[in-house]
Amino acid sequence: MQPDLPVVVLVGRPNVGKSTLFNRLTDTRDALVADRPGVTRDRQYGVVRAGERRFLVVDTGGLGVDDAEIDALAAAQTDIALAEAHAVVFLVDGRDGLLPGDLAIADRLRHLTVPVYPVVNKTEGRIAEEAVAEFHALGMGAPDAISASHGGRIEALIQRLVADLPPSGDDLDDGAAGTRLAVVGRPNAGKSTLVNRLLGESRMLTMDAPGTTRDAVAAEFEHDGERFRVVDTAGIRRRSRIEDPLEKFSVIKAMQAAESAHIVVIMVDAQRGLEAQDVRLLGLMVDLGRAVVLAINKWDGLDQERRRALREDLRRRLVHLDFMTICTISAKHGSGLRELMAAVREARDAAGADLSTGALTRVLEQAVLAHAPPALHGRRIKLRYAHQGGRNPPRIVIHGNQTARLSAEYKRYLMRRFRDAFGLRGTPVELVFRTGENPYGKRGPASARKR
């Protein structure tokens, strides 16, 4: 059994910079950031990538908001998040100094059995030792000094967390138990019905009400002679509608199930259409590096006009995920399932593809020949060769000079060339750029030795 994807929870008073730190850690702008207290009323989930390691980070509402009712809700949210945590980052404000609210939160955290890291934010322009001096009084060990808004000492904090967190056990190359498939989506999208259809029996409890599945449940089945292990997960609701603590816990369980899967099938109820939470969920799965197939369920219940409108909405809102296959199915009646499983196999094979250095370098050379990178200050950017740096998802490492100066547009162009050349459909692809000498030296591929 693989270890769970580690979870790090951010806690602290309002306006100490938790949402800003969340954005910095996840390299996103998903959390609302504003220079006033109490902005984050609910938990926010994101993925932090540190080299080969990944962990989840949870941004919580601040403790100590004046409004008693909202403060109680934020406190309850934080307590639930703490129950899921493998580690806690306790954020305090280096400008405000040590306040009674910080001491109260520290008392709440003392009973935890997981590591708690006191972190002093807003320390830009100050010597770290001086900035954290008074916070030793928290009695939680030596605090770290950071600047979430400027990025100061963030990398050191990430490395400290990674060193202490348990491994996630993300060994997807081991396919001895068959292809691992996670089914995720909003409540009542038909996840359990799909799993029952694939299993050929009513193994999962289903009813015409949302939230029936409370935890991740695994089962094995065969399809066209291949073994699969499928996990049916609890529905993920929009955060503002999550009230039950069990449902809140299920969000983490669903993401952990996706982390240990080869393929994620995200189910959408065609009757309700694509919602913002579906798009966010897709983004989280891609952040995890998982191959994804989108299943639009209950398609048989739509008339032609609604089908046309939904297809147009999908095309418009998922333009950044154009590598993903979209299947229209009826889990209840079984229509479209053969096409769905074909898409699952295609995505699995693409995610685990072996790409030779010679073939990758030829595609790179052809791409540069067709459309060379623009010159910068009279100097031409040279891309010399490429090799594979990992699988699940495929990672392509490109070596050259001045690679840091490549535009985002040109990187997307290279991505499309590699996708088209190797048929990498259904999986995210990571491009990594290196500037420096050829590590293969004289033993490298012929295409690399020529340069």
C-alpha positions in Angstrom: 0.0 0.0 0.0 1.4 3.4 -1.0 1.8 6.1 1.6 -0.6 9.0 1.3 0.3 12.3 -0.5 1.6 14.4 2.4 -0.5 17.4 3.6 0.9 20.7 4.9 -1.6 23.1 6.6 -1.0 26.8 6.9 -2.5 28.4 10.0 -2.2 31.8 11.7 -4.0 35.0 12.6 -5.9 37.0 9.8 -3.7 39.0 7.5 -0.4 37.5 8.4 0.1 36.4 4.7 -1.2 32.8 4.6 -2.9 33.3 1.2 0.2 35.0 -0.2 2.4 32.2 1.0 0.0 29.6 -0.5 0.3 31.4 -3.8 4.0 31.5 -3.6 4.3 27.8 -2.6 1.9 26.6 -5.4 3.1 29.2 -7.9 -0.5 30.2 -8.6 -2.9 33.1 -7.9 -5.8 30.8 -6.9 -6.2 32.3 -3.4 -7.6 35.7 -3.1 -5.0 38.2 -1.8 -6.0 41.5 -0.3 -4.5 43.9 2.3 -7.3 43.4 4.8 -8.1 40.7 7.3 -10.4 37.8 7.0 -10.3 37.3 3.2 -9.9 33.5 3.2 -13.1 32.1 4.8 -12.6 28.6 3.6 -9.8 26.1 2.9 -7.9 26.2 -0.3 -6.0 23.2 -1.7 -2.9 23.3 -3.9 0.0 21.2 -5.0 3.6 22.1 -4.2 6.3 20.6 -6.5 9.9 20.4 -5.2 11.9 18.5 -7.8 10.6 14.9 -7.8 8.6 15.4 -4.6 5.0 16.7 -4.3 2.8 17.6 -1.4 -0.5 19.2 -0.8 -0.8 22.6 0.9 -4.0 23.8 2.6 -4.7 27.5 3.2 -7.1 28.1 6.1 -9.2 30.9 7.3 -7.5 33.2 9.9 -8.2 32.7 13.6 -9.4 35.7 15.5 -11.7 37.6 13.1 -13.9 40.1 15.0 -17.2 38.6 13.6 -17.8 35.8 16.1 -19.9 33.6 13.8 -17.4 33.8 10.9 -14.5 33.4 13.4 -16.1 30.2 14.7 -16.5 28.8 11.2 -12.9 29.6 10.3 -11.7 28.0 13.5 -13.8 24.8 12.7 -12.3 24.8 9.2 -8.8 25.0 10.6 -9.4 22.2 13.1 -10.6 20.0 10.3 -7.6 20.8 8.2 -5.3 20.1 11.2 -6.8 16.6 11.5 -5.6 15.9 7.9 -2.1 17.4 8.3 1.3 15.7 8.2 2.9 19.1 9.1 1.7 22.6 10.1 3.2 25.9 9.1 2.3 28.4 11.8 2.6 31.9 10.2 3.1 35.0 12.2 3.6 38.7 11.2 7.2 40.0 11.7 5.9 43.6 11.4 3.2 43.3 14.1 5.5 41.4 16.4 4.3 38.8 18.9 0.7 39.3 19.8 -1.7 37.5 22.2 -3.5 35.9 19.3 -0.3 34.2 18.3 0.2 32.8 21.8 -3.4 31.5 21.8 -3.0 29.7 18.4 0.3 28.3 19.7 -1.5 26.8 22.7 -4.1 25.2 20.3 -1.3 23.6 18.2 0.7 22.2 21.1 -1.4 19.0 21.3 -0.7 18.0 17.7 1.5 15.0 17.1 2.8 16.3 13.8 5.6 18.8 13.3 4.7 22.5 13.7 7.0 25.0 12.0 6.8 28.6 13.3 7.4 30.9 10.3 7.8 34.7 10.6 6.5 36.5 7.5 7.1 40.1 6.2 10.8 40.1 7.2 12.1 41.7 4.0 15.0 44.1 4.5 15.7 42.7 8.0 18.4 40.4 9.3 16.7 37.0 9.9 18.0 36.5 13.4 16.7 39.9 14.5 13.3 39.4 12.8 12.6 36.2 14.6 14.1 36.9 18.0 10.9 37.7 19.9 9.0 34.7 18.4 11.2 32.2 20.3 8.8 33.0 23.1 6.2 30.8 21.3 8.2 27.8 22.6 7.9 25.9 19.3 11.5 25.8 18.3 13.6 28.2 16.1 11.3 30.2 13.7 12.1 30.6 10.0 12.1 34.1 8.5 10.5 34.6 5.1 8.9 37.2 2.8 5.9 35.6 1.1 5.3 38.6 -1.0 8.9 38.9 -2.3 9.8 35.2 -2.3 12.6 35.6 0.2 13.8 32.3 1.9 10.7 30.4 0.5 12.9 27.8 -1.2 14.7 27.0 2.1 11.3 26.6 3.8 10.1 24.2 1.1 13.3 22.1 1.4 12.9 21.9 5.1 9.4 20.7 4.7 10.3 18.1 2.1 13.1 16.8 4.3 10.7 16.1 7.2 7.6 15.0 5.3 6.9 11.3 4.7 7.4 10.0 1.2 4.4 9.9 -1.1 5.3 6.5 -2.6 4.7 7.8 -6.1 6.0 4.8 -7.9 3.7 4.5 -10.9 6.1 2.4 -13.0 5.0 -0.6 -10.9 2.1 -1.9 -12.9 2.0 -5.3 -11.3 -1.5 -4.8 -9.9 -2.7 -3.4 -13.2 -3.5 0.1 -14.3 -4.7 2.3 -11.4 -7.7 4.4 -12.2 -9.2 7.1 -9.9 -12.7 8.4 -10.6 -13.3 11.9 -9.2 -15.8 14.7 -9.6 -18.7 16.5 -7.9 -21.3 14.6 -5.9 -24.0 12.8 -7.9 -22.1 13.0 -11.2 -22.4 9.2 -11.5 -19.0 8.1 -10.3 -20.3 5.0 -8.4 -22.6 4.1 -11.2 -19.6 4.1 -13.6 -17.5 2.0 -11.3 -20.4 -0.5 -10.9 -20.8 -0.6 -14.7 -17.0 -1.3 -15.1 -17.1 -4.0 -12.4 -20.2 -5.6 -13.8 -21.9 -5.6 -10.5 -23.4 -3.3 -7.8 -20.3 -3.1 -5.6 -20.6 0.6 -4.8 -23.7 2.0 -3.1 -25.6 4.3 -5.4 -28.7 6.4 -4.9 -30.2 9.5 -6.5 -28.7 11.8 -3.9 -25.4 13.6 -3.7 -22.7 12.6 -1.2 -23.4 8.8 -1.0 -19.7 7.9 -1.2 -17.9 9.2 1.9 -14.5 7.7 1.4 -12.3 6.3 -1.4 -13.2 2.7 -2.2 -11.0 0.4 -4.4 -11.9 -2.6 -6.5 -10.4 -4.6 -9.3 -11.8 -5.5 -12.7 -10.7 -6.7 -16.2 -11.4 -5.0 -19.5 -10.4 -6.5 -22.8 -8.0 -8.8 -21.1 -6.3 -6.0 -19.1 -6.3 -5.6 -15.3 -7.4 -2.4 -13.7 -7.7 -1.2 -10.1 -10.3 1.5 -9.8 -10.9 3.9 -6.9 -14.3 5.5 -6.5 -13.9 8.7 -4.5 -16.3 10.9 -2.6 -17.7 13.9 -4.5 -15.9 17.2 -4.4 -18.3 20.1 -3.9 -17.6 23.8 -4.3 -15.9 24.9 -1.1 -18.7 27.3 -0.1 -21.1 24.4 -0.1 -19.0 22.0 2.0 -20.5 21.8 5.4 -20.0 18.2 6.6 -16.6 17.6 8.1 -16.6 14.2 6.5 -17.0 15.7 3.1 -14.2 18.2 3.8 -11.9 15.2 4.6 -13.0 13.5 1.4 -11.4 16.3 -0.7 -7.9 15.3 0.6 -8.8 11.6 0.1 -9.8 12.2 -3.5 -6.5 14.0 -4.2 -4.5 11.3 -2.5 -6.3 8.7 -4.6 -5.4 10.7 -7.7 -1.8 10.9 -6.7 -1.5 7.1 -6.5 -3.4 6.5 -9.8 -2.0 6.2 -13.4 -5.1 7.8 -14.8 -7.8 10.1 -13.4 -11.3 10.1 -14.9 -13.1 13.3 -14.0 -16.8 13.0 -14.3 -19.1 15.9 -15.1 -22.9 15.8 -15.0 -24.1 16.9 -18.4 -27.3 18.1 -17.0 -25.5 20.7 -14.8 -22.7 21.4 -17.3 -19.1 22.4 -16.7 -18.8 24.4 -13.4 -15.8 26.3 -12.0 -15.1 23.6 -9.5 -14.7 21.1 -12.4 -12.1 23.3 -14.0 -10.3 23.8 -10.7 -10.3 20.0 -10.2 -8.9 19.5 -13.7 -6.1 22.0 -12.9 -5.3 20.2 -9.6 -5.0 16.8 -11.4 -2.6 18.3 -14.0 -0.6 19.9 -11.2 -0.2 16.4 -9.7 1.1 15.4 -13.1 -1.7 12.9 -13.7 -3.1 11.8 -17.1 -6.7 12.8 -17.3 -9.8 11.8 -19.2 -12.9 13.9 -18.9 -16.2 11.9 -18.9 -19.4 13.9 -19.6 -22.0 11.6 -18.0 -25.8 11.5 -18.6 -25.2 12.7 -22.2 -28.2 10.7 -23.3 -30.5 13.0 -21.4 -29.6 16.1 -23.5 -31.3 17.2 -26.7 -29.3 18.2 -29.7 -29.3 22.0 -28.9 -28.0 21.4 -25.3 -25.4 19.0 -26.6 -24.1 21.6 -29.1 -24.1 24.3 -26.4 -22.2 22.1 -24.0 -19.6 21.1 -26.6 -19.0 24.8 -27.3 -18.6 25.6 -23.6 -16.1 22.8 -23.2 -14.1 23.9 -26.2 -14.0 27.5 -25.0 -13.2 26.9 -21.3 -10.7 24.0 -21.7 -8.6 25.5 -24.4 -5.5 25.3 -22.1 -6.2 21.5 -21.7 -6.5 20.7 -25.4 -4.4 17.5 -24.9 -7.2 15.9 -22.9 -9.7 13.5 -24.4 -13.4 14.3 -23.7 -15.8 11.3 -23.8 -19.6 11.5 -23.7 -21.1 8.6 -21.8 -24.1 7.2 -20.0 -22.8 5.3 -16.9 -26.4 4.1 -16.2 -27.0 2.6 -19.7 -23.3 1.8 -20.5 -23.1 3.8 -23.7 -19.7 5.3 -24.5 -17.8 3.1 -22.1 -15.7 1.4 -24.8 -14.6 4.8 -26.1 -13.9 5.9 -22.5 -11.7 2.9 -21.8 -9.9 3.4 -25.1 -9.1 7.0 -24.0 -7.9 5.7 -20.6 -5.5 3.3 -22.3 -4.2 6.0 -24.7 -3.6 8.4 -21.8 -1.9 5.7 -19.7 0.4 4.8 -22.6 1.3 8.4 -23.3 2.0 9.1 -19.7 4.4 6.1 -19.4 6.0 6.4 -22.9 9.7 5.8 -23.3 11.1 8.5 -25.5 14.7 8.0 -26.9 17.2 10.7 -26.8 17.8 10.4 -30.5 14.1 10.7 -31.4 13.6 13.6 -29.0 16.6 15.5 -30.4 15.4 15.0 -34.0 12.0 16.5 -33.2 13.7 19.4 -31.4 16.0 20.0 -34.5 13.0 19.9 -36.8 11.1 22.3 -34.6 14.0 24.8 -34.5 14.5 24.4 -38.3 10.8 25.2 -38.9 10.7 28.1 -36.4 13.9 29.2 -34.7 13.9 31.0 -31.4 14.1 34.8 -31.9 17.5 36.4 -31.4 18.0 38.5 -28.2 20.4 41.4 -28.3 21.9 40.0 -31.4 22.6 36.6 -29.9 20.8 33.5 -31.2 19.3 31.1 -28.6 20.6 27.6 -29.5 18.7 24.5 -28.5 21.2 21.6 -28.8 19.5 18.3 -27.8 16.7 16.8 -25.7 16.4 13.7 -23.5 13.7 12.2 -21.3 13.9 13.1 -17.6 11.0 11.1 -16.3 7.6 9.5 -16.9 4.1 9.8 -15.4 4.1 12.6 -16.6 6.7 12.6 -19.4 9.4 15.0 -18.7 11.5 16.3 -21.6 14.8 18.0 -20.7 16.1 20.4 -23.4 19.7 21.6 -23.3 21.0 24.7 -25.0 22.3 28.2 -24.3 20.2 31.1 -22.9 17.3 28.8 -22.4 16.0 31.0 -19.6 15.3 33.7 -22.2 12.9 31.5 -24.2 9.4 33.1 -24.3 6.3 31.2 -23.0 4.9 31.3 -26.5 8.0 29.5 -27.9 7.9 26.9 -25.1 4.2 26.2 -25.9 5.3 25.8 -29.6 7.9 23.2 -28.6 5.3 21.4 -26.4 2.9 21.1 -29.4 5.7 19.7 -31.6 6.6 17.0 -29.1 3.0 16.1 -28.4 2.2 15.7 -32.2 5.4 13.8 -32.9 4.9 11.2 -30.1 1.1 11.2 -29.8 1.2 12.3 -26.2 -2.5 12.7 -25.7 -4.3 12.6 -22.4 -1.2 13.5 -20.3 0.5 16.7 -19.2 4.0 17.0 -20.4 6.8 18.8 -18.5 9.5 20.7 -20.4 12.7 21.4 -18.4 15.3 23.7 -19.9 19.0 23.5 -19.0 21.8 25.8 -20.0 25.3 24.3 -19.9 27.5 21.6 -21.2 26.3 18.3 -22.7 26.4 15.8 -19.8 26.7 12.9 -22.4 30.0 14.3 -23.6 31.5 12.4 -26.5 29.3 9.4 -25.7 26.1 11.4 -26.5 23.8 10.8 -29.4 25.1 11.5 -32.9 22.8 14.5 -33.2 24.2 16.0 -30.0 27.9 15.2 -31.0 27.5 17.2 -34.2 27.0 20.4 -32.2 
